[in-house]
Amino acid sequence: MRPAKPQSGQPADRKSGNTEDRESGREIVDSKSGGNIDSQRALLVKARRVVVKLGSGVVCNAQHEFDQDHVSQLAASIAALVRDGRQVVLVSSGAITLGASELGVHRSRLRDASVNRACAAVGQCKLMDAYAEAFRPHKLIPAQVLVTEDDFTDLNRYLILRQTFEKLLKLGAVPVVNENDTVTNIYTEQAPVFRDNDRLAALVLSKLDAEALVLLSNVDGLLRTVDGTPDPSSVVPIVTEISADIRDSASGKSATGRGGMTAKLDAAAIAMQAGGLVVIANGKTPGILERIFSGENIGTLFLPGERLAGKRRWLAFASSIRGQVTINANAHKALVNGHASLLLSGVTACKGEFSKGQVIAVVDSAGTVIGRGIAECGSHDISVAISNGATAKGVLVRRENFLIFSGKESTHA
């Protein structure tokens, strides 16, 4: 499987030329950061702040019980990374699975939102107790960080959450992050910011400007496909662009979690656009973390793409659309080509109710989404401005608070 050109509406990653080692069958990727797989992997050796995501299939055994022995091994690996001078943030699945096992709830009942939340409430206690026990021999203190989508979509809460992470890391704790499933409804029509811990982990990387994200599950990496079927014996070693072909090759969900390879590719896309390295690897492989961060060719490595600025990363991946405005051709031209702010005089229609400071989508007269930005006024004021037409005064979205979905500032979100 060879990385292809970026899809329309996605930012181009760093340009690279690809050749194939015919004897070994490995893909060799030449890019700005190195000439082959080994030099690309060496970037992981230098990573100082990393996010590690453990899937349910990693922390639990085949009977959906917490695998304390294996988690203790992973905790020892994390402790080794910390001793090596790295800061580690852990994103861990497993709470719902653990809670269901403790309560004797069959997994088929987890489609009921209230049962799901109840299992999460019980499972979170067991999960943190297990991490406390696993880290204790290494004199590391786990810190539970439960988040909801509002902690990402609200810019003020987003910034406060970063401050919390920074303080925990400075104090030497290991943040253990999970979605607060006890108050979160995963069955909603609203477009999700995250619905799985893979994407959550990528957003944490983006928030903290971490250098690497490791997604550990029960698969060895992104698998090559033969006649449309993944080949377990053939792992793609390195990816520079997540092409349509690569996305088409990934399907299905994990047996115990909400994610799957598609979710991991979504997470990788976010992390790459945040300037991070991403590795998808098998969390059951002995010494997997040490091997990854020593630069060994294991799992699939995704190279960083063109990095979006901090606020634009938030707009692209963590914000939630609260309304929509339609603009005329002149406003479209000024916004996209002239790098100007969006003026109220250019708005022709407004949809939804929203307040100042919330994120809105901006569309052209044909209904095509141009981008999204932070509104300087609410929907009521916009309706008044529309009635005044060209005489309306004021700015709706400032240029620095707008993300264009084309060219270098594009996003698939």
Secondary structure, DSSP 8 states (H G I E B T S, - for coil): -------TTS--B---EEEE-TTT--EEEEBTTBSSHHHHHHHHHH--EEEEEE-HHHHB-TTS-B-HHHHHHHHHHHHHHHHTT-EEEEEE--HHHHHHHHHT--GGGGGSHHHHHHHHHHHHHHHHHHHHHHHGGGT--EEEEEE-THHHHSHHHHHHHHHHHHHHHHTT-EEEEEE-TTT--S--SS--S-SSHHHHHHHHHHHHT-SEEEEEESS-SSEEEETTEEEEEEE--EES---HHHHHH-----SSSS--HHHHHHHHHHHHHTT-EEEEEETTSTTHHHHHHTT---SEEE--BS---HHHHIIIII--EEEEEEE-HHHHHHHHTS---EEGGGEEEEES---TTSEEEEE-TT--EEEEEE-SS-HHHHHHHHHHGGG--SEEE-GGGEEESSGGG----
